[in-house]
Amino acid sequence: MDLDFGRSEDRISKLSDTLLCYILSFLPTKYVVGTSILSTRWRYLWTTIPDLDFDDSELFHEYADLSDDRLEEVNLRFQHFVNRVLLLSDAPCFQKFHLKGYLEDVDHVDTWISSAIKRGVQDLKLCNWDEVHIRVPHILFTSKTLLVLTLTGVLLNVSRSVCLPSLKILNLDTVKYENGNTMQNLLSSCPVVEELYVQLWIGDTRRLLDISIPTLKRLTLFYHRESYYDEDGDQGFKLVVDIPQLDCLSLIDSVSEDFFLRNLNSLSKASIILGPTSIMANSSDGDGLRVYNLLSGIRNVKFLNVHFSFESDTNGYLLPTFHNLTELTFGGSWNLKLLADLLLCSPNLEVLTLEGNHLNDGATKSWNPPEQVPSCFSSRLKEIRIKGLFSKLGGKGYELLMVEYFLQNASVLMKMTIDYYNPYDCFCGVLAAFRKESRTCQLNLSCLKHCSVEEPNMDGDCL
């Protein structure tokens, strides 16, 4: 009889220390330190790991329900834990140092950040969830080794003399800037940065946001208002983006009233969500110029995803030709005039996706076909996806007219997919009766409530 039958083999302990440390580097420091009780071999293994990840919510799950006295005790325990780990750590340098939580004690935070900088940390994340923003120690901006820097809920004051010569990725989330020059000084201090993420809640003081970084390849900008200061007035907020090497742009903006997008010749992908700059803004001349300046600045893009939460088009301004555009996603409040203009200006468009049509209360829409059939319809457009077309009982007449126009004029179309929400809104028979210019086009209907139909098996009833 095999006496070892049913016993599990301890394969983990057979791994080398190097491999074990690599595995542990992906865990929060709380759990890494906890391995010290496993055996003599594991007792000090954690002290050699160069990746530290402190999160007070990981240490104390009951945090939100604590009394004030208990909360102070928990904060002291967290501070003691971080201090002990840093004291006992034998790692000569830190690859990662992440600190997340309600960081109220500025002196301790300064000490911890200084320790990480002195050990040549490469990836530093400081996330403060407390309502009071904490000031970042100046020593952070003297690092020669930082490659990735993430700051959340902090207060910055950066002088022109600082420099982060190795920084490649910079993430700034809900950061407060002590004066109007701080953000510009920080961006100027990163001579080789390639990725920038900024989430900015703007007050009524900053009028110009200028992001002109010659080395940047990826930009993500969330630009929000804290409130609408003047529902009717022009606040003069401007966004300048001058980045010759930019490849990917993601922008959510309800602040900028004017765009100056320059030298974006390398731009390949752009995702834009544009909101109104005031509660009263809608279909105004200013919004028309705003949309025109934005789209004109990204004319070289190959993949474009645009969502507008207002009804304005370019208001007569002529869009440039998007020679490189092959995939267009159009969403938000469908402005059918703007959609028609984009189709006319996109001769090489291959895939068109329409998403999330939102009709504002009291608004009316109609489909007015372009004066001439877009050139992409006869030579390039292969696929059309329409998501959430019939979102209300009975559908919308203009949507059916638009679909009919697409089918009757897209001569090389291979596939049209339509998703809708209401199972009683199945228009299989209506759509099947439309004339199709492309003999190879396959029309697929899918109800998002478990109803699906694929032509040619359409019989007018998909329930």
N, C-alpha and C positions, 0 to 999 in steps of 0.2 A: 504494500500500500504506500502511495506517495504522500509523505507527511507534509509536503509543501503545497498540496492541492488546495486551491481556494485562496491562497495567500497572494496578495497583490505585490508586485515587484516594485521596489523603490528605484525607479529609473531617474528621477530628478537628481538624487544624490550622486549619481554616476557622472553627471555632467561636470565639465570643468568650471572653475571659478569664473573664468572670463565669460563663458556662455550664461552662467547663472546671473551674473551682474547685468548682462545685456537684457535678459528677460525681466529682471527686477526694475530696470530703468524705465519701463513702461507703466509702472504702478505708482499710485500716490505714495508719498513718503511714509504716511501712517502705516500702510500695509507692509512696506519694505522693512521698516524698523521692527514690525511685529514678527518677522521671520527669525529674529535673534533668539527666540525661545525654542526653536525647533531642535537644535542640537549644538554641540560644541563647535562644529564646523561653521554653522550659520551665525554664531554669536556676534562676530565682528565683520561678517561679510558685507553687510549693508554700509559700513563706514567707508568702503572703497568706491561706492557708486557715485559717479559725477553728475547724476540727474536728481534734482530735488524738486518736489512738487508739494507745497504746503497749501492746504485748504481747510479753514476752520470748520466748514460745514461737514467735511469728511471726518473730522475729529470729534465733533460734538453735534449730533443730529438733532438734539432737542433745543437747539439754539433759539428758535423763534418763540418758544413758549416760556422762556426763562424770566424770573423776576430780576429786578435791577441788581440785587445782591448776588444772586446766582450768576448773572451775566458777567459781573466783574470777576468772579471766581473763574469762570470759563475762559475769559480773556487772559487771565494770568496763567492758566494751564497751557493755553495755546502759545503764549510768549515763552514759557519755560520749555515747552517741547521744541520750538524752533531754535532757541538758544542752545539747548543740549545737543541737537543734531549738528548744528554748525560747529560746536566745540569739539565733538567727537569725530567729525568727518575727517578722514585721512586722504580724501581725493585732492590731488595737487592742484587741479583746476576743475571748474564746473562747466559741463556742457549745457545744462539747463537749470534755471532757478525760477520757479513759478511760485508766486505768493498771492493767494486769493482769500478774501474774507472781509469782515468789518474791521478795517485797519484804523483804529482810533489813536493808537499810541505812536506818534510820529517819531519819537526818539528811537524806539525799537525798530521801526521800519527803516530808518536811516542806517542803523547799525547793520541790519541784515543785508540791505542793498550794498552797503560799502564792503561787507565781507564777500559778497558775490563778485563785485567788480574787481576786488583785489585778487581773487582767484581766477581771473580771466574768463568769466562767464561768457558763453556764446549766445544763449537764448534766454532772455529775461522777460518775465511777464509779471506785472504788478497790477492786480485788479482789486479795487476798493469798492465794496458794495455799500458803504456807509453814505448817508446823504451829504455829509461834510467831506469835501474833497481835501485830500492830504497833499502837502507840498512834496515834490520829488527832490531828493538830495542832489546837489550840484555834481557830486562825484560820478553820478550816472553818466553824465555827458563828457566824461574824460576817458571813457573806455576805448581801448584800441582793439578789443577782441569781439565786441558785440556784433553778431550777425542778424539776430532777430530781436526786436524790441516791441512789446505790447504794453500799453498803458490804458487803464480804465479807471474813471472816477478820481483823477488826480488833478492837482493844480500845477501848472508849468510856468516857469519864468526862465527863459533861455536867452543868454546873451550872444552876441555875434562871435565871441571868441571861442565858442565850444566847437568840438569836431568829433564825429563818430566815423572814423575813416573806413571801417570794415562793414558797416551796417548795410544789409541787403533788403530786409523786410521791416517795415515800420507800420504798426497798428495803433491808431489813436481813437479810442472809443469814449465818447462823452467826457472829454478832457476840457478843463477850463484853462484859459490862457490869461495870464495876469495883465498883459497889455497887448496892443494891436500888433506889435512886432514879434511876439514870442513864437507864434506858429511859423512865420516866415524865417526867423532865425534858426529854428529847429530844422526845417526842410533844407535850408542852405548849408547846414552842418553835416549833411549826409551825402558826400560826393559820389558814392557808388550805389545808392539805394535803387532797387529794381521793382519793389512792390510797396504800394502805399494804400492803407485802409484808413479812412477818416469818417467818423460819425460825429457830426457837428450840429449842436442846437444853437441857433444864432439868436442874439438879442437885438436890440435896435441900435447898436453902436458900430458894428462891422459892416462896411459897405462894399468892400472888395475882397474876394478870395482869389488869390493868385497862386496857381500850382504850375510852376515852370521848372521842371526838373529834367535835364537832358538825358539822364541815365534810366529814367523810369520806364518800365515795360507793362506794368499792370496797375491800374488805379480804380479803387472802389471808394465812392464818395456818397455818403448819406447826409443830405443838407436840409435840416428841418428848421421850422420856425417854432419858437416857444409860444407865440401868439400872433395874431394879426393886429398890427399896431394901428393901421389906418386902412379901413376897408376900401376906401376909394382912392387913396393917394399912392403915388409911386415912391417907394422907399429908396430906389436907386441901387439895389443890391446887384452886384456884377460878379460873374464867375469867369476867370481867365484860366485856360488850360493850354499850355505851350510845351508840348512834349514830343519831340521828333521821333523817339524810339518806342512810343506807346503802342502796344499790341492789343490790349484788352481794356475796355472802359466799362465800368458799372456805375450808373448815376441814378440816385433818387433825389429829386430836387423840388422843393416847394418854396424856395427862397429867391433864387436868381431871377431877376427881371430882364437880364440881358446876358448873352453868352458871347465870349470871345474865344473860340476854339481854333488854335493855330498850329500849323506844322504837324498835323496828325496824319502824315502820309503813310506811316507804317501800321495804322490802326486796322486790325483784322476783325475784332469782335466788339460790339457795343450793345449794352443792355440799359435802356433808359426808361425810368418811370418819372413822369413830369406831372406835378400837381399845380393847382392855381396859386398865384402869389398873394391873393387876398380872397376873402369870402365872396366879394362881389365880382371877382374876375371871371369872365366867361365870354368867349367869342368877341373879344375886344381887339382893336387894332394892335394894342401892345402885345397881346398874346400871340397874334399872328406873326409879328416880327420876331418874337421870342422863339416860336417854333421854327421859323425859317432860319434864324441864326444858329440854332442848335443843330438842325439837320444839315445845314450847309457845311458846318465844321467837321462833320464825320462822313463826308461824301466818299471816302476811299474804303469804307468798311465792307467786309465780305458777308458777315453774319450780323443782322440787326434785329433787336428785340425792343419794340417801343410800346409803352402804355401811357396814354394820356387820360387824366381824370377830369378833363374839361372838354368843351365842345369845339374849341377854336381850331381852324385850319391855318394855312399860311396867309390867308386874307389877301390873296392876289399876288404875293411875292412868288416868283418863279423858282422852283427848286432846281438845284444842279443835277446833272446826270450821275447816277450811282453805277458807274461802269463795272465795279467789282462785286456788287451785291448779288449773291446767289440764294440766300435764305433770309426771308423777312417774316418776323412774328409781329402782329399788330393787335393790340389789346386795349383794355380800359374802356372809356366811352368811345365807341367806334365813330370816328369822324369820317364819313364815307367820301367826302370831297378830298380830304387829305389822303385817304387810302387810294383813291383814283389817281391823284397826282403822283404818289409814290410808285404806283404801277407803271405809269407813263415814263417815269424817270429811271426805271430799273430794267434795262434791255436784256440783262443776262440772268434775271431771276428764275430760279429753278423750283424753289419750294416756298409756298405761301401758307402761313398759319394765322388764323384769326381766333383770338381768345377772349373769353369773359366779357361779352358785350353788356355794358351797363348803361341803361337809359335813364337819365335823370328825370325826376318828377316834373311833369309839365312839358318835357322836351318832345319834339317831334323829329322824325328822320325820314329821309327818302333816298332811294338809290337813283342817282343821275349818272348814267354811264359816261365815261370819258368821251371827248369829242372824236377821238380816234382810238381804235383798238391798240392797246399797248403791244409793242413789238415782241415782248417776251412771250405773249400768248401764242404767237405763231411759230416760235423757234426754240424756246427754252423751258417754259413752265411745265414741269412734269407732275407736280403733286400739290394739292390744296387740302389743308386740314382746317376744319371749322369746329371749334369746341364750344359747346353751350349755345348752339344756334337758337333753338326754340325753347327759351327759358321761361316763357309764359304760355298759358293755355291758349291754343289757337295760333300761336306763332306770330310773326310780324311780317306784313306784306313786303316791306322793303328788303328783308333778308331773303325771301324767296326770289324776288326779282334779281338780287345780286347773284345768287346761286345760279339762276337761269342764265344770266349774262356770262358767268364764268364757263358754264358748260357749252354754251353756244359759240364761244369765241376762242377758247383754249384748244388749239388744233393738235397739240402734241401732248395734251394732258393724259397721264397714265392712271392716276388715282385721285379720287376725291373722297375724303373721310369726314363724316358729319356726326358729331356727338351732341345729344340733347338730353334734357333732364326729365321732362314730363312724359311718361309712357303714353299719355293720351294725345301727344303732339306728334305722332308718327305720320310722316308725309310721304311714305314710300311710293304710293301711287302717283302723287303729284310730281315728285322728283323723277320718277321713272318715265313720265310723259314728256319731260323736257327733251328737246333736240340736243344731241351732243355732237359737236364738231369733230371730236376725236373718237374714232371707232374703237380704239384700244383702251378707252377710259373705263376704269372699274369704280363703281360708286358704292361705298360702304356706309351704312347707317348704324349707329350704335346708341341705344338709350342707356344712359348712365345708371338707370334703375333696372339692370338685368334684362335688357332687351337689345338684341343685335340682329342686323340683317345685312346680307352681303349680296349685291347684284351679281349674276343675273337671276337669282332666285327670289326676286321681289314680287310679291303678289298683292301689294297694297295693304297688307295687314301683318304687323310684326309682333303682335301680342299673343 
